[in-house]
Amino acid sequence: NIIAVGTNDEDIFTAIKEIERLQGGLVVAAEGKVLASLNLPIAGLLSNESLEVVVSNLEKLERLAMDLGTTLPSPFATLSFLALPVIPELRLTDLGLVDVNEFRVIR
């Protein structure tokens, strides 16, 4: 599953293609180019790099996202939690939009 947010289709497509190439990860793209990425090759969720490398890459990604206009303090964590169907309210899953409180898919 991939969650992608952006201001235009080209940059979203660029980011998704990079995530596919990495076989999982986080990406910031702009003007059709990948600006930075964090490879998460273990189930598309975990890194095999040291904590220091992961933190450094994540901080770079967050700075770039801020430079591009996001106002979220932790944009990648926010997007990651959006897809977790165990947290109450509305969540995006492979089944679609799910009302977790009511245990039903919203159509």
Number of C-alpha atoms within 10 A of each C-alpha: 9 16 14 14 13 15 10 11 11 15 20 20 15 18 27 21 14 22 21 12 11 17 15 22 23 23 25 25 23 19 10 14 13 15 15 20 19 23 23 19 16 12 10 17 13 14 17 11 13 8 10 9 13 17 13 11 17 19 13 17 22 20 15 17 23 15 10 14 10 14 10 12 12 15 15 17 10 11 15 12 13 16 20 14 18 11 12 13 13 21 18 19 16 9 9 12 16 21 16 17 12 11 12 12 15 11 6
